[in-house]
């Protein structure tokens, strides 16, 4: 594995670890929060890094974004980035909030 790929793999492992902690913390604090995911293009890192917080319904998402939960999710994301050594100028530019859409014809699938 070449050096840049090795470096990216190390960052990815650490990011998954720190975001998993953020996710588990949020599950116990934020009503309706389900899980989070991230995407990144390492050719444009860290500008391309985006963490998406997923909710069980639009009502839960809207309620969280209108409350102190939004600041808490940004805080947890920033802490995850900081622990990995990822510096961004505005954490809000690297965070999105969405609603989990159930797969067609499938019911009761949990995460």
N, CA, C and O atoms as a GROMACS GRO file, in nm:
protein
  444
    1UNK      N    1   0.086  -0.118   0.000
    1UNK     CA    2   0.000   0.000   0.000
    1UNK      C    3   0.089   0.123   0.000
    1UNK      O    4   0.182   0.133   0.080
    2UNK      N    5   0.061   0.217  -0.091
    2UNK     CA    6   0.143   0.337  -0.099
    2UNK      C    7   0.120   0.425   0.023
    2UNK      O    8   0.020   0.412   0.094
    3UNK      N    9   0.213   0.514   0.046
    3UNK     CA   10   0.207   0.598   0.166
    3UNK      C   11   0.079   0.682   0.177
    3UNK      O   12   0.018   0.684   0.284
    4UNK      N   13   0.035   0.752   0.070
    4UNK     CA   14  -0.090   0.828   0.084
    4UNK      C   15  -0.209   0.736   0.114
    4UNK      O   16  -0.294   0.771   0.196
    5UNK      N   17  -0.216   0.621   0.050
    5UNK     CA   18  -0.327   0.528   0.076
    5UNK      C   19  -0.321   0.476   0.219
    5UNK      O   20  -0.424   0.461   0.283
    6UNK      N   21  -0.202   0.450   0.268
    6UNK     CA   22  -0.186   0.403   0.406
    6UNK      C   23  -0.230   0.512   0.503
    6UNK      O   24  -0.298   0.484   0.602
    7UNK      N   25  -0.190   0.636   0.473
    7UNK     CA   26  -0.229   0.748   0.559
    7UNK      C   27  -0.381   0.764   0.559
    7UNK      O   28  -0.441   0.781   0.665
    8UNK      N   29  -0.443   0.758   0.442
    8UNK     CA   30  -0.588   0.771   0.432
    8UNK      C   31  -0.659   0.658   0.505
    8UNK      O   32  -0.760   0.680   0.571
    9UNK      N   33  -0.606   0.536   0.495
    9UNK     CA   34  -0.666   0.422   0.565
    9UNK      C   35  -0.659   0.443   0.716
    9UNK      O   36  -0.753   0.409   0.788
   10UNK      N   37  -0.549   0.498   0.764
   10UNK     CA   38  -0.535   0.525   0.907
   10UNK      C   39  -0.631   0.632   0.954
   10UNK      O   40  -0.693   0.620   1.060
   11UNK      N   41  -0.645   0.738   0.873
   11UNK     CA   42  -0.741   0.844   0.906
   11UNK      C   43  -0.881   0.787   0.908
   11UNK      O   44  -0.959   0.816   0.999
   12UNK      N   45  -0.914   0.706   0.810
   12UNK     CA   46  -1.048   0.647   0.799
   12UNK      C   47  -1.079   0.561   0.922
   12UNK      O   48  -1.188   0.571   0.978
   13UNK      N   49  -0.985   0.477   0.962
   13UNK     CA   50  -1.007   0.392   1.082
   13UNK      C   51  -1.033   0.478   1.205
   13UNK      O   52  -1.125   0.451   1.282
   14UNK      N   53  -0.952   0.580   1.224
   14UNK     CA   54  -0.968   0.668   1.341
   14UNK      C   55  -1.097   0.747   1.334
   14UNK      O   56  -1.164   0.766   1.436
   15UNK      N   57  -1.133   0.793   1.216
   15UNK     CA   58  -1.256   0.867   1.199
   15UNK      C   59  -1.377   0.779   1.230
   15UNK      O   60  -1.471   0.824   1.296
   16UNK      N   61  -1.375   0.657   1.183
   16UNK     CA   62  -1.484   0.563   1.213
   16UNK      C   63  -1.494   0.542   1.365
   16UNK      O   64  -1.603   0.540   1.420
   17UNK      N   65  -1.380   0.527   1.430
   17UNK     CA   66  -1.380   0.506   1.575
   17UNK      C   67  -1.439   0.626   1.649
   17UNK      O   68  -1.523   0.609   1.737
   18UNK      N   69  -1.396   0.746   1.613
   18UNK     CA   70  -1.443   0.864   1.685
   18UNK      C   71  -1.588   0.897   1.651
   18UNK      O   72  -1.664   0.942   1.738
   19UNK      N   73  -1.627   0.875   1.526
   19UNK     CA   74  -1.768   0.900   1.490
   19UNK      C   75  -1.861   0.795   1.551
   19UNK      O   76  -1.977   0.825   1.580
   20UNK      N   77  -1.812   0.674   1.569
   20UNK     CA   78  -1.892   0.572   1.638
   20UNK      C   79  -1.920   0.615   1.781
   20UNK      O   80  -2.031   0.597   1.830
   21UNK      N   81  -1.821   0.671   1.847
   21UNK     CA   82  -1.841   0.722   1.983
   21UNK      C   83  -1.945   0.835   1.981
   21UNK      O   84  -2.034   0.839   2.066
   22UNK      N   85  -1.933   0.927   1.884
   22UNK     CA   86  -2.030   1.038   1.873
   22UNK      C   87  -2.170   0.983   1.851
   22UNK      O   88  -2.266   1.031   1.911
   23UNK      N   89  -2.182   0.882   1.766
   23UNK     CA   90  -2.311   0.822   1.736
   23UNK      C   91  -2.373   0.758   1.859
   23UNK      O   92  -2.490   0.782   1.890
   24UNK      N   93  -2.296   0.679   1.930
   24UNK     CA   94  -2.348   0.611   2.050
   24UNK      C   95  -2.388   0.712   2.157
   24UNK      O   96  -2.487   0.693   2.228
   25UNK      N   97  -2.310   0.818   2.169
   25UNK     CA   98  -2.342   0.924   2.266
   25UNK      C   99  -2.475   0.989   2.228
   25UNK      O  100  -2.562   1.008   2.313
   26UNK      N  101  -2.489   1.024   2.101
   26UNK     CA  102  -2.610   1.092   2.055
   26UNK      C  103  -2.734   1.005   2.068
   26UNK      O  104  -2.843   1.055   2.098
   27UNK      N  105  -2.720   0.876   2.045
   27UNK     CA  106  -2.836   0.786   2.057
   27UNK      C  107  -2.898   0.794   2.195
   27UNK      O  108  -3.020   0.782   2.210
   28UNK      N  109  -2.815   0.814   2.296
   28UNK     CA  110  -2.866   0.820   2.433
   28UNK      C  111  -2.915   0.959   2.472
   28UNK      O  112  -2.979   0.975   2.576
   29UNK      N  113  -2.887   1.059   2.390
   29UNK     CA  114  -2.921   1.197   2.425
   29UNK      C  115  -3.027   1.262   2.336
   29UNK      O  116  -3.100   1.350   2.382
   30UNK      N  117  -3.036   1.220   2.211
   30UNK     CA  118  -3.117   1.292   2.114
   30UNK      C  119  -3.232   1.204   2.065
   30UNK      O  120  -3.210   1.102   2.000
   31UNK      N  121  -3.354   1.244   2.097
   31UNK     CA  122  -3.473   1.168   2.061
   31UNK      C  123  -3.489   1.166   1.909
   31UNK      O  124  -3.487   1.271   1.843
   32UNK      N  125  -3.506   1.047   1.854
   32UNK     CA  126  -3.528   1.031   1.711
   32UNK      C  127  -3.402   1.013   1.629
   32UNK      O  128  -3.409   0.975   1.512
   33UNK      N  129  -3.286   1.039   1.689
   33UNK     CA  130  -3.160   1.017   1.616
   33UNK      C  131  -3.138   0.866   1.604
   33UNK      O  132  -3.155   0.792   1.701
   34UNK      N  133  -3.100   0.821   1.483
   34UNK     CA  134  -3.083   0.679   1.456
   34UNK      C  135  -2.937   0.638   1.436
   34UNK      O  136  -2.889   0.546   1.502
   35UNK      N  137  -2.868   0.705   1.348
   35UNK     CA  138  -2.731   0.668   1.313
   35UNK      C  139  -2.668   0.782   1.235
   35UNK      O  140  -2.735   0.877   1.197
   36UNK      N  141  -2.538   0.770   1.210
   36UNK     CA  142  -2.471   0.868   1.127
   36UNK      C  143  -2.380   0.797   1.028
   36UNK      O  144  -2.344   0.681   1.047
   37UNK      N  145  -2.345   0.867   0.926
   37UNK     CA  146  -2.254   0.815   0.826
   37UNK      C  147  -2.164   0.928   0.779
   37UNK      O  148  -2.191   1.046   0.804
   38UNK      N  149  -2.057   0.892   0.710
   38UNK     CA  150  -1.971   0.997   0.655
   38UNK      C  151  -1.926   0.957   0.516
   38UNK      O  152  -1.922   0.840   0.480
   39UNK      N  153  -1.892   1.058   0.441
   39UNK     CA  154  -1.833   1.036   0.309
   39UNK      C  155  -1.718   1.134   0.292
   39UNK      O  156  -1.718   1.243   0.348
   40UNK      N  157  -1.621   1.090   0.214
   40UNK     CA  158  -1.504   1.174   0.194
   40UNK      C  159  -1.436   1.136   0.062
   40UNK      O  160  -1.430   1.018   0.025
   41UNK      N  161  -1.384   1.235  -0.005
   41UNK     CA  162  -1.300   1.215  -0.122
   41UNK      C  163  -1.161   1.260  -0.076
   41UNK      O  164  -1.136   1.379  -0.058
   42UNK      N  165  -1.071   1.164  -0.058
   42UNK     CA  166  -0.940   1.198  -0.004
   42UNK      C  167  -0.855   1.283  -0.098
   42UNK      O  168  -0.753   1.336  -0.057
   43UNK      N  169  -0.897   1.296  -0.223
   43UNK     CA  170  -0.829   1.388  -0.315
   43UNK      C  171  -0.860   1.533  -0.277
   43UNK      O  172  -0.786   1.624  -0.311
   44UNK      N  173  -0.972   1.553  -0.206
   44UNK     CA  174  -1.014   1.687  -0.162
   44UNK      C  175  -1.035   1.689  -0.011
   44UNK      O  176  -1.132   1.748   0.037
   45UNK      N  177  -0.948   1.626   0.062
   45UNK     CA  178  -0.959   1.614   0.208
   45UNK      C  179  -0.890   1.733   0.273
   45UNK      O  180  -0.782   1.771   0.228
   46UNK      N  181  -0.945   1.793   0.376
   46UNK     CA  182  -1.068   1.759   0.448
   46UNK      C  183  -1.193   1.832   0.398
   46UNK      O  184  -1.302   1.813   0.452
   47UNK      N  185  -1.178   1.915   0.293
   47UNK     CA  186  -1.292   1.994   0.246
   47UNK      C  187  -1.411   1.906   0.207
   47UNK      O  188  -1.526   1.947   0.225
   48UNK      N  189  -1.385   1.786   0.156
   48UNK     CA  190  -1.493   1.699   0.108
   48UNK      C  191  -1.559   1.617   0.218
   48UNK      O  192  -1.661   1.552   0.193
   49UNK      N  193  -1.505   1.619   0.337
   49UNK     CA  194  -1.558   1.537   0.446
   49UNK      C  195  -1.696   1.586   0.490
   49UNK      O  196  -1.714   1.702   0.525
   50UNK      N  197  -1.794   1.494   0.486
   50UNK     CA  198  -1.930   1.528   0.525
   50UNK      C  199  -1.986   1.418   0.615
   50UNK      O  200  -1.984   1.300   0.580
   51UNK      N  201  -2.037   1.458   0.731
   51UNK     CA  202  -2.101   1.366   0.825
   51UNK      C  203  -2.251   1.393   0.818
   51UNK      O  204  -2.296   1.507   0.832
   52UNK      N  205  -2.328   1.287   0.797
   52UNK     CA  206  -2.474   1.300   0.790
   52UNK      C  207  -2.537   1.229   0.909
   52UNK      O  208  -2.515   1.110   0.931
   53UNK      N  209  -2.614   1.304   0.984
   53UNK     CA  210  -2.687   1.255   1.101
   53UNK      C  211  -2.827   1.216   1.056
   53UNK      O  212  -2.899   1.298   1.000
   54UNK      N  213  -2.866   1.091   1.080
   54UNK     CA  214  -2.993   1.038   1.030
   54UNK      C  215  -3.097   1.027   1.143
   54UNK      O  216  -3.067   0.984   1.254
   55UNK      N  217  -3.219   1.068   1.110
   55UNK     CA  218  -3.330   1.065   1.206
   55UNK      C  219  -3.440   0.970   1.160
   55UNK      O  220  -3.448   0.933   1.043
   56UNK      N  221  -3.524   0.931   1.254
   56UNK     CA  222  -3.632   0.838   1.225
   56UNK      C  223  -3.750   0.903   1.155
   56UNK      O  224  -3.831   0.833   1.094
   57UNK      N  225  -3.762   1.034   1.162
   57UNK     CA  226  -3.874   1.104   1.098
   57UNK      C  227  -3.836   1.250   1.075
   57UNK      O  228  -3.744   1.303   1.137
   58UNK      N  229  -3.911   1.313   0.986
   58UNK     CA  230  -3.890   1.455   0.961
   58UNK      C  231  -3.922   1.536   1.086
   58UNK      O  232  -3.858   1.638   1.114
   59UNK      N  233  -4.022   1.492   1.162
   59UNK     CA  234  -4.059   1.562   1.286
   59UNK      C  235  -3.943   1.559   1.386
   59UNK      O  236  -3.912   1.661   1.448
   60UNK      N  237  -3.878   1.445   1.401
   60UNK     CA  238  -3.764   1.434   1.493
   60UNK      C  239  -3.648   1.521   1.446
   60UNK      O  240  -3.585   1.590   1.526
   61UNK      N  241  -3.622   1.518   1.316
   61UNK     CA  242  -3.514   1.600   1.260
   61UNK      C  243  -3.542   1.748   1.284
   61UNK      O  244  -3.455   1.821   1.332
   62UNK      N  245  -3.663   1.792   1.252
   62UNK     CA  246  -3.699   1.933   1.269
   62UNK      C  247  -3.692   1.975   1.416
   62UNK      O  248  -3.642   2.083   1.447
   63UNK      N  249  -3.741   1.889   1.505
   63UNK     CA  250  -3.738   1.920   1.648
   63UNK      C  251  -3.593   1.935   1.696
   63UNK      O  252  -3.561   2.027   1.771
   64UNK      N  253  -3.506   1.845   1.653
   64UNK     CA  254  -3.366   1.851   1.695
   64UNK      C  255  -3.295   1.974   1.641
   64UNK      O  256  -3.216   2.037   1.712
   65UNK      N  257  -3.324   2.009   1.516
   65UNK     CA  258  -3.258   2.125   1.456
   65UNK      C  259  -3.306   2.257   1.515
   65UNK      O  260  -3.237   2.358   1.506
   66UNK      N  261  -3.424   2.255   1.576
   66UNK     CA  262  -3.478   2.376   1.638
   66UNK      C  263  -3.443   2.384   1.787
   66UNK      O  264  -3.487   2.477   1.856
   67UNK      N  265  -3.366   2.290   1.836
   67UNK     CA  266  -3.333   2.286   1.978
   67UNK      C  267  -3.180   2.286   1.998
   67UNK      O  268  -3.104   2.302   1.903
   68UNK      N  269  -3.139   2.269   2.121
   68UNK     CA  270  -2.996   2.262   2.152
   68UNK      C  271  -2.932   2.133   2.100
   68UNK      O  272  -2.810   2.120   2.102
   69UNK      N  273  -3.015   2.039   2.052
   69UNK     CA  274  -2.960   1.915   1.995
   69UNK      C  275  -2.869   1.944   1.876
   69UNK      O  276  -2.769   1.876   1.857
   70UNK      N  277  -2.904   2.044   1.796
   70UNK     CA  278  -2.822   2.077   1.679
   70UNK      C  279  -2.680   2.114   1.722
   70UNK      O  280  -2.582   2.064   1.666
   71UNK      N  281  -2.670   2.200   1.821
   71UNK     CA  282  -2.538   2.239   1.871
   71UNK      C  283  -2.464   2.118   1.927
   71UNK      O  284  -2.342   2.107   1.912
   72UNK      N  285  -2.537   2.028   1.991
   72UNK     CA  286  -2.474   1.908   2.047
   72UNK      C  287  -2.419   1.818   1.936
   72UNK      O  288  -2.309   1.764   1.950
   73UNK      N  289  -2.493   1.803   1.827
   73UNK     CA  290  -2.444   1.721   1.716
   73UNK      C  291  -2.322   1.784   1.651
   73UNK      O  292  -2.228   1.714   1.614
   74UNK      N  293  -2.322   1.915   1.636
   74UNK     CA  294  -2.205   1.984   1.583
   74UNK      C  295  -2.086   1.968   1.677
   74UNK      O  296  -1.974   1.946   1.633
   75UNK      N  297  -2.113   1.979   1.807
   75UNK     CA  298  -2.007   1.963   1.908
   75UNK      C  299  -1.948   1.822   1.902
   75UNK      O  300  -1.826   1.806   1.907
   76UNK      N  301  -2.033   1.720   1.892
   76UNK     CA  302  -1.985   1.581   1.886
   76UNK      C  303  -1.905   1.556   1.758
   76UNK      O  304  -1.805   1.484   1.759
   77UNK      N  305  -1.950   1.615   1.648
   77UNK     CA  306  -1.876   1.599   1.522
   77UNK      C  307  -1.741   1.667   1.530
   77UNK      O  308  -1.640   1.609   1.490
   78UNK      N  309  -1.738   1.788   1.583
   78UNK     CA  310  -1.612   1.860   1.597
   78UNK      C  311  -1.516   1.785   1.689
   78UNK      O  312  -1.397   1.777   1.660
   79UNK      N  313  -1.566   1.729   1.798
   79UNK     CA  314  -1.481   1.652   1.889
   79UNK      C  315  -1.422   1.531   1.818
   79UNK      O  316  -1.306   1.497   1.838
   80UNK      N  317  -1.503   1.465   1.734
   80UNK     CA  318  -1.454   1.349   1.658
   80UNK      C  319  -1.343   1.393   1.561
   80UNK      O  320  -1.240   1.327   1.551
   81UNK      N  321  -1.365   1.504   1.492
   81UNK     CA  322  -1.264   1.555   1.400
   81UNK      C  323  -1.136   1.592   1.476
   81UNK      O  324  -1.025   1.557   1.436
   82UNK      N  325  -1.154   1.664   1.588
   82UNK     CA  326  -1.038   1.708   1.667
   82UNK      C  327  -0.954   1.590   1.714
   82UNK      O  328  -0.831   1.595   1.712
   83UNK      N  329  -1.022   1.484   1.758
   83UNK     CA  330  -0.949   1.368   1.809
   83UNK      C  331  -0.863   1.303   1.702
   83UNK      O  332  -0.758   1.245   1.731
   84UNK      N  333  -0.908   1.311   1.578
   84UNK     CA  334  -0.833   1.255   1.466
   84UNK      C  335  -0.729   1.354   1.413
   84UNK      O  336  -0.639   1.316   1.338
   85UNK      N  337  -0.742   1.481   1.451
   85UNK     CA  338  -0.650   1.584   1.404
   85UNK      C  339  -0.696   1.649   1.275
   85UNK      O  340  -0.615   1.704   1.200
   86UNK      N  341  -0.826   1.645   1.249
   86UNK     CA  342  -0.883   1.706   1.130
   86UNK      C  343  -0.928   1.847   1.165
   86UNK      O  344  -1.011   1.867   1.254
   87UNK      N  345  -0.874   1.944   1.094
   87UNK     CA  346  -0.906   2.084   1.120
   87UNK      C  347  -0.990   2.140   1.005
   87UNK      O  348  -0.952   2.132   0.888
   88UNK      N  349  -1.105   2.196   1.041
   88UNK     CA  350  -1.192   2.260   0.942
   88UNK      C  351  -1.228   2.398   0.994
   88UNK      O  352  -1.230   2.422   1.115
   89UNK      N  353  -1.257   2.490   0.901
   89UNK     CA  354  -1.285   2.627   0.943
   89UNK      C  355  -1.426   2.642   1.000
   89UNK      O  356  -1.448   2.723   1.090
   90UNK      N  357  -1.522   2.565   0.948
   90UNK     CA  358  -1.660   2.574   0.995
   90UNK      C  359  -1.719   2.434   1.000
   90UNK      O  360  -1.747   2.375   0.895
   91UNK      N  361  -1.739   2.381   1.119
   91UNK     CA  362  -1.790   2.244   1.132
   91UNK      C  363  -1.927   2.230   1.066
   91UNK      O  364  -1.958   2.124   1.012
   92UNK      N  365  -2.009   2.334   1.069
   92UNK     CA  366  -2.143   2.328   1.011
   92UNK      C  367  -2.140   2.297   0.861
   92UNK      O  368  -2.234   2.239   0.808
   93UNK      N  369  -2.032   2.334   0.793
   93UNK     CA  370  -2.019   2.305   0.650
   93UNK      C  371  -1.992   2.157   0.623
   93UNK      O  372  -1.999   2.112   0.509
   94UNK      N  373  -1.961   2.083   0.727
   94UNK     CA  374  -1.926   1.941   0.713
   94UNK      C  375  -2.030   1.849   0.776
   94UNK      O  376  -2.004   1.731   0.798
   95UNK      N  377  -2.146   1.904   0.806
   95UNK     CA  378  -2.251   1.827   0.872
   95UNK      C  379  -2.383   1.845   0.797
   95UNK      O  380  -2.418   1.956   0.757
   96UNK      N  381  -2.455   1.734   0.780
   96UNK     CA  382  -2.589   1.737   0.721
   96UNK      C  383  -2.682   1.659   0.812
   96UNK      O  384  -2.638   1.576   0.892
   97UNK      N  385  -2.810   1.684   0.799
   97UNK     CA  386  -2.912   1.617   0.880
   97UNK      C  387  -3.018   1.563   0.785
   97UNK      O  388  -3.071   1.637   0.702
   98UNK      N  389  -3.049   1.436   0.797
   98UNK     CA  390  -3.142   1.374   0.703
   98UNK      C  391  -3.237   1.279   0.776
   98UNK      O  392  -3.225   1.257   0.897
   99UNK      N  393  -3.331   1.225   0.700
   99UNK     CA  394  -3.430   1.131   0.755
   99UNK      C  395  -3.410   0.997   0.688
   99UNK      O  396  -3.397   0.987   0.566
  100UNK      N  397  -3.409   0.894   0.769
  100UNK     CA  398  -3.393   0.758   0.718
  100UNK      C  399  -3.518   0.720   0.640
  100UNK      O  400  -3.630   0.730   0.691
  101UNK      N  401  -3.499   0.676   0.520
  101UNK     CA  402  -3.611   0.633   0.435
  101UNK      C  403  -3.612   0.480   0.432
  101UNK      O  404  -3.514   0.418   0.390
  102UNK      N  405  -3.723   0.418   0.476
  102UNK     CA  406  -3.728   0.272   0.474
  102UNK      C  407  -3.726   0.221   0.330
  102UNK      O  408  -3.779   0.286   0.239
  103UNK      N  409  -3.664   0.106   0.312
  103UNK     CA  410  -3.659   0.044   0.179
  103UNK      C  411  -3.799   0.001   0.139
  103UNK      O  412  -3.878  -0.042   0.224
  104UNK      N  413  -3.831   0.011   0.013
  104UNK     CA  414  -3.963  -0.029  -0.035
  104UNK      C  415  -3.987  -0.177  -0.006
  104UNK      O  416  -3.902  -0.262  -0.032
  105UNK      N  417  -4.105  -0.203   0.048
  105UNK     CA  418  -4.145  -0.342   0.071
  105UNK      C  419  -4.082  -0.408   0.191
  105UNK      O  420  -4.107  -0.526   0.217
  106UNK      N  421  -4.000  -0.336   0.264
  106UNK     CA  422  -3.934  -0.395   0.380
  106UNK      C  423  -3.980  -0.324   0.505
  106UNK      O  424  -3.988  -0.201   0.509
  107UNK      N  425  -4.009  -0.401   0.605
  107UNK     CA  426  -4.056  -0.342   0.732
  107UNK      C  427  -3.974  -0.398   0.847
  107UNK      O  428  -3.924  -0.511   0.843
  108UNK      N  429  -3.963  -0.316   0.950
  108UNK     CA  430  -3.904  -0.363   1.074
  108UNK      C  431  -3.756  -0.392   1.070
  108UNK      O  432  -3.705  -0.464   1.156
  109UNK      N  433  -3.686  -0.337   0.974
  109UNK     CA  434  -3.542  -0.358   0.972
  109UNK      C  435  -3.474  -0.256   1.061
  109UNK      O  436  -3.488  -0.136   1.039
  110UNK      N  437  -3.403  -0.302   1.161
  110UNK     CA  438  -3.334  -0.212   1.252
  110UNK      C  439  -3.187  -0.201   1.218
  110UNK      O  440  -3.136  -0.272   1.131
  111UNK      N  441  -3.121  -0.111   1.287
  111UNK     CA  442  -2.977  -0.091   1.265
  111UNK      C  443  -2.902  -0.126   1.388
  111UNK      O  444  -2.779  -0.117   1.390
   0.00000   0.00000   0.00000
